[in-house]
């Protein structure tokens, strides 16, 4: 389904799975470089909405800390948002920043943030409904 500007709804937003500490840092400082994986990769790992549940299941199922799902306005990331094939079949959004300079994720790009809960082995929040 396309929006008025012709961008499909799936492309309008990208999503970040954040720990409570990362979300607090983002709110406090106005930007965040992410976790150790992001820093070592040189970009912020993101997902499209249809990829979030699988990412949660594969990488966060046994996490003992609170998690938040951040909805991010893809337009506000500009050309620093790059889609890259990661497993031969799926392309994932990565935020590098301008000129692939590894810029922090800006708070003003976040349109919603919701705490994730887990029920019967599946993560839940209204963004995933």
C-alpha positions as MATLAB code, in Angstrom:
seq = 'XXXXXXXXXXXXXXXXXXXXXXXXXXXXXXXXXXXXXXXXXXXXXXXXXXXXXXXXXXXXXXXXXXXXXXXXXXXXXXXXXXXXXXXXXXXXXXXXXXXXXXXXXXXXXXXXXXXXXXXXXXXXXXXXX';
ca = [
       0.000    0.000    0.000;
       1.507    3.310   -1.042;
       1.217    6.523    0.908;
       0.458    9.886   -0.704;
       4.102   10.474   -1.613;
       4.370    7.061   -3.293;
       6.521    5.454   -0.597;
       5.158    2.126    0.543;
       4.234    1.847    4.185;
       6.896   -0.849    4.696;
       9.555    1.612    3.529;
       8.223    4.601    5.458;
       9.558    3.268    8.765;
      12.430    1.088    9.892;
      12.749   -0.422   13.361;
      15.418   -0.639   16.021;
      15.407   -3.198   18.816;
      16.981   -1.364   21.754;
      17.855   -2.283   25.296;
      16.371   -0.098   28.023;
      19.844    1.382   28.631;
      20.281    2.265   24.969;
      16.809    3.847   24.809;
      17.537    5.886   27.955;
      20.875    7.038   26.498;
      19.176    8.039   23.244;
      16.593   10.120   25.121;
      19.212   11.707   27.385;
      21.862   12.518   24.754;
      19.694   12.985   21.651;
      21.611   10.301   19.741;
      23.208    6.900   20.242;
      25.825    4.778   18.475;
      24.061    1.553   19.485;
      25.597   -1.498   21.096;
      28.895   -3.305   20.664;
      27.745   -5.085   17.481;
      26.815   -1.747   15.895;
      30.087   -0.132   16.906;
      32.174   -3.039   15.621;
      30.151   -3.158   12.368;
      30.326    0.587   11.765;
      26.563    0.979   11.344;
      23.321    0.810   13.335;
      21.442   -2.456   12.734;
      17.776   -1.945   11.834;
      14.899   -4.060   10.517;
      11.833   -3.692    8.381;
       8.627   -4.429   10.282;
       8.236   -7.910    8.768;
      11.791   -8.775    9.951;
      11.432   -7.660   13.577;
       9.862  -10.801   15.064;
      12.455  -13.114   13.441;
      15.284  -10.850   14.622;
      13.865  -10.894   18.143;
      13.511  -14.687   18.082;
      16.998  -15.275   16.667;
      18.995  -12.797   18.738;
      17.001  -11.636   21.766;
      14.890  -14.558   23.015;
      17.088  -15.233   26.051;
      17.887  -11.592   26.785;
      17.478  -10.763   30.465;
      17.122   -6.991   30.029;
      14.094   -4.928   29.037;
      13.802   -4.309   25.310;
      12.132   -1.522   23.372;
      11.042   -1.395   19.754;
      11.739    1.982   18.162;
       9.849    3.050   15.059;
      12.088    5.293   12.972;
      11.118    7.627   10.143;
      13.272    6.366    7.282;
      13.191    9.765    5.527;
      14.905   11.417    8.496;
      17.886    9.072    8.071;
      18.366   10.284    4.502;
      20.978    8.632    2.311;
      22.698    7.285    5.418;
      20.116    4.476    5.390;
      21.377    1.637    3.212;
      19.708   -1.709    2.468;
      22.165   -4.580    2.308;
      21.720   -8.296    1.627;
      22.777  -10.207    4.705;
      21.791  -13.827    4.190;
      21.460  -14.139    0.441;
      17.699  -13.610    0.502;
      16.896  -10.721    2.834;
      18.018   -7.123    2.675;
      18.247   -5.339    5.986;
      18.327   -1.598    6.592;
      21.537   -0.268    8.117;
      22.150    3.297    9.223;
      25.652    4.493    8.473;
      25.087    8.211    8.399;
      26.143   10.666    5.690;
      28.970    9.404    3.474;
      29.006    6.147    5.471;
      30.721    7.978    8.302;
      29.052    5.934   11.109;
      26.893    8.603   12.607;
      24.787    8.064   15.723;
      21.073    7.361   15.436;
      19.295   10.693   16.101;
      16.414   10.869   18.573;
      14.436   13.136   16.235;
      14.085   10.236   13.766;
      12.234    8.095   16.361;
       8.467    8.416   15.929;
       7.397    5.824   18.525;
       9.002    3.652   21.183;
       7.298    0.769   22.945;
       8.469   -1.646   25.586;
       8.398   -5.230   24.366;
       6.852   -8.004   26.409;
       7.049  -11.721   25.775;
       4.092  -14.074   25.855;
       4.212  -17.740   24.898;
       7.666  -17.306   23.355;
       6.645  -14.384   21.120;
       7.443  -10.740   21.571;
       4.520   -8.332   21.771;
       3.807   -4.609   21.498;
       1.248   -2.597   19.534;
       3.764   -1.948   16.721;
       3.897   -5.711   16.089;
       0.119   -6.251   16.068;
];
